[in-house]
Amino acid sequence: MIRDGIVALGLLLSTASQLRPGGSPVGLGEVLLLTWSFWVLTDRLSTRNAALPSGFSRLLGFWGIFAIVESLGLLNGLARGTLYDTYWLLHDVLAYPLVCAVACASAAEPAARLHRIAWLLVLFGAGTLVLQLAAAAGLFQIPSMLPWYWQRLRGWSENPNQLAFLCTVLVLLAVHLVSTVTRFASAATAVACGVLSLVVGRLTGSDTFTLMVVVSAVALLLLTLRFRMLRPAPRLDARIALGLAILLGVPLMAAATVPMILSAHSDTAELGSGVFKNGGKDATAEADLRLALWQQALQRGLESGMLGLGPGPHLAIPLTLVTAREKVTGQPGNIQHPEQNGAPNFEAHNTVLDLFVQGGLGAVLALIWLLGSAFRAAYRNQSAGLATLLLGITLFGMSNLIIRQPLFWLSIALCLNERVVPARLRLLSGQAALRGGTPIRQRAVAPAIPIGSGRYP
């Protein structure tokens, strides 16, 4: 339990960049994660005849490929005479080994233990979010910490998007945990934690978080329906499930698409005032800025021969952003912006494109393979919650670089390490259920500590 608590606390504090001493890139969260990773890997690898989960080999393979393509990219950049911002280059060089250790340690843990870590993460996460809300409301103050970035809540994080990503993982994990328990108290606890994370996520003002919530709700509904219909059952159940899907899915799809369609008309633009940050006033400018960054990233990746340029950011800071920072006075502190120093040191804020610039086509294909493997494992296990978790964080990664986030790798390990019953056994289980016999369990997971045993929810 102590080991599980260490990693849960470390994952939460890894997003609390304002709490790091003196602006250091390493804080208490990183120290806890390194300690836990060393503990897990030495324990698992030193145990004789210890069978590691299949997800471990996949993550190890990904990081092996990733190290090769990043090294080739760096050599390619040096050969081309590319200028590097040393600070941000070293930032990535130090960050990648840390998240690699966390990823491999997470994948080395059995599914039952990862499930308990997920519970502790959701429970501890709710506690830290309450503290951050209290600090934002002025009930108490931590020296040198500024909980607001303009009108957006950032809590203990350096920027609101870090807190929004934490809330994304906590919300979707809570949804998954609800589907794994049988006790009402446990389900109610997960729901309460998820609702709190949802509220805090909206306070961050992240448009990506809002879009993620709508898309994830639709995906969860459709996946649940799909898995329900895959299991042999009386046809009435299938018709009821289809009716519920139509009843709930149509309003959600409308909520996702109608505002975007109507926003094209100037007389209905006020619809964005209740959905997007700053009333949607900056939506056009932000979209243009992101499009310019993505075009620049694509161009840089192609110019490198699709081999990449190595770790670190490689884009020039957009002039519009430089001008805006010079005009605006009194900007919130405790945030590091890349400075103009002659070297391109800005990111595309898109995980796929940033990896394309760093590691070329090889890094992008490796990430797609890993995400596909994780989704396939969750889908074969018929876990709508984990599949939705993966879809949600992938969507978030389309407007943010999330590969350096330890929470991303815990989510990948959760999907990969779910044990899957072969399709033939699932079919036999369904046939036995239809005959009134005792069905074979859908999931061949034998938790070390039973769910709802009182040790944890």
C-alpha positions in Angstrom: 0.0 0.0 0.0 2.9 2.4 0.8 4.4 1.8 -2.7 1.0 2.5 -4.4 0.5 5.6 -2.3 4.0 6.9 -3.3 3.3 6.6 -7.0 -0.2 8.1 -6.7 1.1 11.1 -4.8 4.1 11.4 -7.2 1.8 11.5 -10.3 -0.3 14.3 -8.8 2.7 16.4 -7.7 4.3 15.9 -11.1 1.8 18.4 -12.4 2.4 20.9 -9.5 5.2 22.7 -11.2 4.7 25.9 -9.1 5.6 23.9 -6.0 9.1 23.0 -7.3 11.8 24.8 -5.3 13.3 27.8 -6.9 11.9 27.0 -10.4 13.8 23.8 -10.5 12.7 21.3 -13.2 12.7 18.6 -10.5 10.4 18.6 -7.6 9.0 16.3 -5.0 6.7 14.6 -7.5 9.6 13.6 -9.7 11.6 12.4 -6.7 8.7 10.2 -5.6 8.2 8.8 -9.1 11.9 7.9 -9.5 11.9 6.3 -6.1 8.8 4.2 -7.0 10.2 3.3 -10.4 13.5 2.0 -9.0 11.5 0.1 -6.3 9.2 -1.6 -8.7 11.8 -2.5 -11.4 14.3 -3.9 -9.0 11.6 -5.8 -7.2 10.1 -7.3 -10.4 13.4 -8.0 -12.2 15.1 -9.5 -9.2 12.3 -11.9 -8.5 13.0 -15.3 -10.0 10.5 -16.7 -12.5 8.5 -13.5 -12.3 6.3 -13.3 -15.4 6.1 -9.7 -16.5 2.9 -8.5 -18.1 2.8 -8.3 -21.9 2.5 -4.5 -21.8 6.0 -4.3 -20.3 7.6 -5.6 -23.5 5.6 -3.3 -25.7 6.5 -0.2 -23.8 10.1 -1.3 -23.6 10.1 -1.8 -27.4 8.5 1.7 -27.9 11.2 3.4 -25.8 13.9 1.5 -27.5 12.7 2.7 -30.9 12.1 6.2 -29.5 15.6 6.5 -28.1 17.1 5.5 -31.5 15.0 7.9 -33.6 15.6 10.8 -31.2 19.4 10.1 -31.3 19.3 9.9 -35.1 17.3 13.2 -35.1 19.9 14.9 -33.0 22.8 13.7 -35.2 20.8 14.9 -38.2 20.2 18.3 -36.7 23.9 18.7 -35.8 25.0 17.7 -39.3 22.6 20.3 -40.7 24.0 23.0 -38.4 20.7 23.4 -36.6 20.7 25.9 -33.7 19.6 24.5 -30.3 18.3 26.2 -27.2 20.5 24.4 -24.7 18.1 24.9 -21.8 15.1 23.3 -23.5 17.2 20.6 -25.1 18.5 19.5 -21.7 14.9 19.8 -20.4 13.8 17.0 -22.8 16.9 15.0 -22.3 16.2 14.8 -18.6 12.5 14.4 -18.9 12.4 11.5 -21.3 14.4 9.0 -19.1 12.1 9.9 -16.2 8.8 9.2 -18.0 10.5 6.1 -19.6 11.1 4.7 -16.1 7.6 5.5 -15.0 6.1 3.9 -18.1 8.1 0.7 -17.7 7.5 0.5 -14.0 3.8 1.0 -14.6 3.7 -1.7 -17.2 5.7 -4.1 -14.9 2.9 -3.9 -12.2 0.1 -6.5 -12.4 -3.4 -5.3 -13.5 -4.8 -5.6 -10.0 -2.1 -3.3 -8.5 -2.6 -0.8 -11.3 -6.3 -0.8 -10.5 -5.5 0.0 -6.9 -3.2 2.8 -8.0 -6.0 4.2 -10.1 -8.3 4.3 -7.1 -5.6 6.0 -4.9 -4.9 8.5 -7.7 -8.6 9.4 -8.0 -9.1 9.7 -4.2 -5.8 11.7 -3.6 -6.6 13.8 -6.7 -9.9 14.8 -5.3 -8.2 15.9 -2.1 -5.6 18.0 -3.9 -8.2 19.6 -6.1 -10.1 20.7 -3.0 -7.0 22.3 -1.6 -6.3 24.0 -4.9 -9.8 25.4 -5.0 -9.5 26.6 -1.4 -6.3 28.4 -2.3 -7.9 29.9 -5.4 -10.7 31.2 -3.2 -8.3 32.8 -0.9 -9.0 30.6 2.2 -5.2 30.1 2.6 -2.1 31.0 0.7 1.1 29.1 -0.1 4.1 31.4 -0.4 5.1 32.1 -4.0 2.2 30.2 -5.5 -0.3 32.0 -7.8 -3.4 29.9 -8.4 -4.8 32.0 -11.2 -3.6 32.7 -14.7 -5.6 35.7 -15.7 -9.2 34.4 -15.3 -8.2 30.7 -15.7 -7.6 28.4 -12.8 -4.1 26.8 -12.8 -3.9 25.8 -9.1 -0.4 24.4 -8.3 0.5 24.0 -12.0 2.5 26.4 -14.1 -0.2 26.8 -16.7 -3.9 26.0 -16.8 -3.4 23.2 -19.5 -1.4 21.1 -17.0 -4.2 21.2 -14.5 -6.7 20.5 -17.3 -4.8 17.4 -18.4 -4.8 16.2 -14.8 -8.6 16.7 -14.6 -9.0 14.9 -17.9 -7.3 11.8 -16.5 -9.1 11.9 -13.2 -12.5 12.3 -14.8 -12.0 9.4 -17.2 -10.4 7.2 -14.6 -13.4 7.8 -12.3 -15.7 6.8 -15.1 -13.7 3.6 -15.6 -13.7 2.8 -11.9 -17.5 3.2 -11.6 -17.9 0.3 -14.1 -15.6 -2.0 -12.1 -17.3 -1.9 -8.7 -20.5 -3.5 -7.3 -20.9 -1.6 -4.1 -23.0 1.6 -4.2 -20.7 3.4 -1.8 -17.7 2.7 -4.0 -19.6 3.9 -7.1 -20.8 7.0 -5.4 -17.3 7.8 -4.3 -15.9 7.5 -7.8 -18.8 9.6 -9.2 -18.2 12.4 -6.6 -14.5 12.5 -7.4 -15.2 12.6 -11.1 -17.7 15.5 -10.7 -15.2 17.5 -8.7 -12.6 16.9 -11.4 -15.1 17.9 -14.0 -15.8 21.2 -12.3 -12.1 22.1 -11.8 -11.4 21.2 -15.4 -14.0 23.7 -16.6 -12.5 26.3 -14.3 -9.2 26.0 -16.2 -10.9 27.5 -19.2 -9.4 24.8 -21.5 -11.4 24.5 -24.7 -9.7 21.1 -25.3 -11.1 19.9 -22.0 -14.6 21.0 -22.9 -14.4 19.2 -26.3 -12.9 16.1 -24.6 -15.8 15.9 -22.2 -18.4 15.9 -25.0 -16.5 13.5 -27.3 -15.7 11.1 -24.5 -19.4 11.0 -23.4 -20.4 10.0 -26.9 -17.6 7.5 -27.2 -18.4 5.9 -23.9 -22.0 5.5 -24.8 -21.3 4.0 -28.2 -18.6 1.7 -26.8 -20.8 0.5 -24.0 -23.5 -0.2 -26.5 -21.1 -2.1 -28.8 -19.8 -4.3 -26.0 -23.2 -5.0 -24.7 -24.4 -6.2 -28.1 -21.2 -8.3 -28.5 -22.2 -10.4 -25.5 -24.9 -13.0 -26.3 -28.1 -12.0 -24.5 -31.9 -11.9 -25.1 -32.8 -9.6 -28.0 -34.9 -7.5 -25.8 -31.8 -6.3 -23.9 -30.2 -5.3 -27.2 -33.2 -3.3 -28.3 -33.3 -1.5 -24.9 -29.6 -0.7 -25.2 -30.1 0.6 -28.7 -33.0 2.8 -27.5 -31.0 4.2 -24.7 -28.1 4.9 -27.1 -30.4 6.9 -29.4 -32.1 8.7 -26.5 -28.9 9.8 -24.9 -26.6 9.9 -27.9 -28.6 12.3 -30.1 -28.6 15.2 -27.6 -24.9 14.7 -26.9 -24.0 14.7 -30.6 -26.1 17.8 -31.1 -24.3 19.5 -28.2 -21.0 18.7 -29.9 -21.9 19.7 -33.4 -24.6 22.4 -33.4 -22.5 25.1 -31.7 -19.7 24.6 -34.2 -22.2 24.9 -37.1 -24.0 27.9 -35.8 -20.8 29.7 -34.8 -20.2 30.3 -38.5 -23.0 32.9 -38.4 -22.2 36.2 -36.8 -25.6 36.6 -35.3 -25.3 33.4 -33.3 -21.6 33.8 -32.2 -22.7 34.5 -28.7 -23.3 30.8 -28.3 -19.6 30.4 -27.6 -19.7 32.7 -24.6 -20.9 29.9 -22.3 -18.6 27.2 -23.8 -15.2 28.6 -24.8 -12.8 30.6 -22.6 -13.1 34.3 -22.6 -16.5 34.0 -24.2 -15.0 32.7 -27.5 -13.5 36.1 -28.3 -10.0 34.7 -28.8 -11.1 31.6 -30.6 -10.3 32.8 -34.1 -6.9 34.3 -33.2 -5.9 31.1 -31.2 -7.0 28.9 -34.1 -4.9 31.0 -36.6 -1.9 30.8 -34.2 -2.2 27.0 -33.8 -2.5 26.6 -37.6 0.6 28.6 -38.2 2.5 26.5 -35.6 1.3 23.3 -37.1 2.3 24.4 -40.7 5.7 25.4 -39.4 6.2 22.0 -37.6 5.2 20.1 -40.7 7.6 22.1 -42.8 10.5 21.6 -40.3 9.9 17.9 -40.2 9.9 17.6 -44.0 13.0 19.8 -44.3 14.8 17.4 -41.9 14.2 14.6 -44.3 11.6 13.2 -41.9 14.4 12.1 -39.6 13.7 14.8 -37.1 16.1 17.2 -35.3 16.3 15.6 -31.9 15.0 16.5 -28.4 13.7 19.9 -27.6 11.5 22.5 -29.4 12.5 23.5 -32.9 9.9 26.1 -34.0 10.3 29.9 -34.2 8.2 31.9 -31.8 5.3 33.4 -33.8 5.7 37.2 -34.2 2.1 37.8 -33.2 2.8 36.1 -29.9 5.9 38.1 -29.3 4.1 41.4 -30.0 1.2 40.4 -27.8 3.5 39.7 -24.8 5.2 43.1 -25.3 1.9 45.0 -25.3 0.3 43.2 -22.3 1.6 44.4 -18.9 1.2 42.8 -15.6 1.3 39.2 -16.8 1.0 36.5 -14.1 4.2 35.1 -12.8 5.5 31.6 -12.1 5.5 30.6 -15.8 8.4 30.1 -18.1 8.0 31.3 -21.7 10.7 30.5 -24.3 12.7 33.6 -25.0 14.0 34.9 -28.3 17.7 34.1 -28.3 18.4 33.4 -31.9 17.5 29.7 -31.7 14.1 28.2 -32.5 12.7 27.1 -29.1 8.9 26.9 -29.5 6.7 23.8 -29.7 3.8 23.0 -32.0 1.6 22.1 -29.0 0.5 19.0 -30.8 2.0 15.6 -29.7 2.1 14.1 -33.2 3.7 17.1 -34.9 6.1 17.8 -32.0 7.3 14.2 -32.3 7.5 14.5 -36.1 9.9 17.5 -35.6 12.0 15.7 -33.0 12.1 12.1 -34.1 10.7 12.2 -37.6 8.4 9.7 -39.2 9.8 6.9 -37.0 8.7 8.6 -33.8 5.2 9.2 -35.1 4.8 5.6 -36.3 6.0 4.3 -33.0 3.5 6.4 -31.1 0.6 5.3 -33.4 1.6 1.7 -33.0 1.6 2.1 -29.2 -1.7 3.9 -29.0 -3.2 1.3 -31.4 -1.9 -1.6 -29.2 -3.3 0.0 -26.1 -6.7 0.6 -27.7 -6.8 -2.9 -29.1 -6.1 -4.3 -25.7 -8.9 -2.2 -24.0 -11.3 -3.1 -26.8 -10.6 -6.8 -26.7 -11.1 -6.7 -23.0 -14.5 -4.9 -23.6 -13.5 -2.1 -21.2 -15.4 0.9 -22.4 -14.0 3.0 -19.6 -10.3 2.4 -20.5 -11.0 2.7 -24.2 -12.6 6.1 -23.5 -9.7 7.1 -21.3 -7.3 6.5 -24.1 -9.5 8.3 -26.6 -9.8 11.3 -24.3 -6.1 11.7 -23.6 -5.3 11.2 -27.3 -7.7 14.0 -28.1 -6.1 16.2 -25.5 -2.7 15.5 -27.1 -3.9 17.0 -30.4 -3.6 20.5 -28.9 -0.9 19.8 -26.2 2.3 17.9 -25.9 1.5 15.1 -23.4 4.2 12.6 -24.0 6.3 14.1 -21.1 3.4 13.6 -18.7 3.7 10.6 -16.4 -0.1 10.4 -16.2 -0.2 9.6 -19.9 2.0 6.6 -19.4 0.0 5.2 -16.5 -3.1 5.4 -18.7 -1.2 3.5 -21.4 -0.1 0.8 -18.9 -3.7 0.4 -17.6 -4.9 -0.3 -21.1 -2.1 -2.7 -22.0 -2.0 -4.7 -18.8 -5.7 -5.7 -18.8 -5.7 -9.5 -19.2 -7.9 -10.7 -22.1 -10.0 -13.8 -22.3 -9.8 -15.4 -25.7 -12.8 -14.9 -28.0 -13.6 -18.6 -28.0 -14.0 -18.6 -24.2 -16.1 -15.4 -24.3 -18.4 -17.2 -26.8 -18.7 -20.2 -24.5 -19.4 -18.0 -21.6 -22.3 -16.3 -23.5 -23.7 -19.6 -24.6 -23.6 -21.0 -21.0 -25.4 -17.8 -19.8 -28.1 -18.3 -22.4 -28.6 -21.9 -21.3 -28.9 -20.8 -17.7 -25.5 -22.3 -16.7 -22.6 -20.7 -14.9 -20.8 -18.3 -17.3 -17.1 -18.2 -17.7 -15.8 -14.9 -16.3 -15.5 -12.2 -18.9 -12.2 -10.9 -17.5 -9.5 -13.2 -16.3 -8.2 -10.8 -13.7 -7.6 -12.1 -10.3 -7.0 -9.1 -8.1 -4.7 -9.6 -5.2 -7.1 -7.6 -3.0 -10.8 -8.0 -3.9 -12.7 -4.9 -5.0 -14.9 -3.6 -2.3 -13.1 -5.5 0.4 -12.9 -2.5 2.6 -9.2 -2.0 2.0 -10.0 0.5 -0.7 -13.2 1.4 -2.6 
